[in-house]
Amino acid sequence: MTEAHSHRVFFALWPDHEATSHLSALAHELTPRGGRVMHPAALHLTLAFVGSVTPTQLPKLGEIAAGIRAEAFDLSLDRLGFWPQRGILWAGCREVPQPLRRLAASLADALRAAGFTIDHRSGADLVPHITLARRARCGSLPRLETPILWRASEFSLVETRLHPSAASYKTLASFPLAEPEAV
């Protein structure tokens, strides 16, 4: 598959404006020197990384996502983490909401059933996080005293465009999550 004829895609949750502002401020606070703070428009939580697909495969990905039945949920980012091997500073959840686990697993299962190969860290192996900075250097991380909250009410199919200094993202389609029925 040639680069000109492929699309590098993934499925993600995008934080709302308020959560994005808090995450961006946190990234700048925790990465005062060294490292590359993520641009606010790039802050997302990956559900399933598909990778390179042909233009003719894009509609199938949309059909798969449209067939996912999952509920909206509140996401609370209350944990900071650091993966030193890649210098990744991230924010995540101490307790992963079950609706998030179900959404990621359903999406991963449906993609695999349709013949797509997805990153092994997707679905049931998902470590829900939002990358705040890359090539960072961290010692100890503070506790997040106030969680960063947002309501996940949709998920998106996103294309990555790689540039020499960073990546940019284009939302190709979004898919609503149903509000849980009142009991």
C-alpha positions in Angstrom: 0.0 0.0 0.0 1.6 3.3 -1.0 1.6 6.3 1.3 -0.3 8.4 -1.2 -3.1 5.8 -1.3 -3.5 5.0 2.4 -5.0 6.6 5.4 -3.6 6.1 8.9 -6.7 5.9 11.1 -7.9 5.2 14.7 -11.0 5.6 16.8 -10.9 8.0 19.7 -12.8 10.0 22.4 -12.2 13.7 22.3 -12.4 15.7 25.6 -14.8 18.7 25.7 -13.4 22.2 25.6 -13.2 22.6 29.4 -11.4 19.3 29.9 -9.0 20.1 27.0 -8.1 23.5 28.7 -7.4 21.8 32.0 -5.3 19.0 30.3 -3.3 21.5 28.3 -2.6 23.7 31.3 -1.5 20.5 33.2 0.8 19.5 30.4 2.5 22.9 30.4 2.8 22.8 34.2 4.4 19.4 34.3 6.7 19.8 31.3 8.5 23.1 32.1 11.7 22.2 30.2 12.4 19.4 27.7 9.8 17.3 26.0 7.1 18.3 23.6 3.8 19.3 25.0 0.8 18.1 22.9 -1.2 20.8 21.1 -4.6 21.1 22.7 -6.3 20.0 19.4 -4.3 16.8 19.6 -5.5 15.7 23.0 -7.5 12.5 22.7 -8.1 9.0 24.2 -7.5 6.3 21.6 -10.0 3.5 21.6 -8.6 1.4 18.8 -5.6 2.1 16.5 -6.3 0.6 13.0 -3.3 2.0 11.1 -3.0 2.2 7.3 -6.1 1.5 5.3 -7.1 2.1 1.7 -9.7 4.7 0.7 -12.0 1.9 -0.2 -11.8 0.5 3.4 -12.9 3.8 5.0 -16.6 3.3 4.4 -16.4 -0.2 6.0 -14.8 1.4 9.1 -17.7 3.8 9.3 -20.3 1.0 9.0 -18.6 -1.0 11.7 -18.6 2.1 14.1 -22.2 2.9 13.2 -23.1 -0.6 14.3 -21.6 -0.2 17.8 -24.2 0.1 20.5 -22.7 1.7 23.6 -23.8 4.1 26.3 -22.5 7.6 27.1 -20.5 7.8 30.3 -18.6 10.2 32.5 -14.8 10.0 32.3 -12.7 11.1 35.3 -9.0 11.6 34.6 -7.6 11.4 38.1 -4.2 9.8 37.6 -0.9 10.9 36.1 1.6 8.4 34.6 4.9 8.4 32.8 6.3 5.8 30.4 10.1 6.4 30.5 11.0 4.2 27.5 9.2 6.7 25.2 9.1 9.7 27.4 5.3 9.8 27.4 3.6 11.8 30.2 -0.1 11.0 30.4 -3.3 11.5 32.3 -5.6 8.5 32.9 -8.2 6.9 35.1 -7.6 5.1 38.4 -10.9 3.2 37.9 -11.8 2.6 34.3 -15.5 3.1 33.7 -17.2 -0.2 32.6 -18.9 1.6 29.7 -15.5 2.6 28.4 -14.2 -0.9 28.6 -17.3 -2.2 26.9 -17.0 0.4 24.1 -13.3 -0.3 23.4 -13.9 -4.1 23.5 -16.9 -4.0 21.2 -15.1 -1.8 18.8 -12.0 -4.0 18.8 -14.0 -7.2 18.4 -16.1 -5.8 15.5 -12.9 -4.5 13.7 -11.1 -7.9 14.1 -14.3 -9.8 13.0 -14.3 -7.6 9.8 -10.6 -8.5 9.1 -8.9 -5.4 10.4 -5.7 -5.8 12.4 -5.6 -3.4 15.3 -2.9 -2.5 17.8 -2.6 -5.1 20.5 -3.1 -2.4 23.2 -6.7 -1.8 21.9 -9.9 -3.3 23.2 -9.6 -5.4 26.4 -5.9 -4.4 26.8 -6.7 -0.7 26.6 -4.8 1.5 29.1 -7.1 4.5 28.8 -4.9 7.6 28.8 -4.4 11.0 27.1 -0.9 11.8 26.1 0.1 15.2 27.5 3.7 15.3 26.4 6.3 13.3 24.4 10.0 13.1 24.9 9.4 14.3 28.5 11.6 13.8 31.5 9.9 13.2 34.7 10.8 12.5 38.3 7.9 12.0 40.7 4.5 13.0 39.6 2.0 14.9 41.8 -1.4 13.5 42.6 -4.2 15.0 40.7 -6.2 16.6 43.6 -9.1 17.6 41.4 -10.0 15.1 38.6 -10.5 16.4 35.1 -14.1 15.3 34.1 -16.0 15.2 30.9 -19.1 13.4 29.5 -18.1 11.0 26.6 -21.2 11.2 24.4 -19.6 10.2 21.1 -16.6 8.5 19.6 -14.8 9.4 16.3 -13.0 7.9 13.4 -9.9 10.0 13.0 -7.1 10.2 10.4 -3.5 11.0 11.4 -1.4 13.1 9.2 2.2 12.9 10.0 4.4 16.0 9.7 8.2 16.3 10.5 7.6 17.9 13.9 4.3 16.4 15.0 1.0 14.8 13.8 -2.3 16.4 13.1 -5.7 14.8 13.2 -8.8 15.1 11.1 -12.1 13.7 12.3 -13.6 11.7 9.5 -16.9 10.7 11.2 -18.4 10.8 14.7 -20.8 8.2 16.2 -23.1 9.0 19.1 -23.2 7.1 22.4 -26.7 6.5 23.8 -27.7 8.0 27.1 -28.4 5.3 29.6 -32.1 4.8 30.2 -33.3 6.2 33.5 -34.1 3.5 36.0 
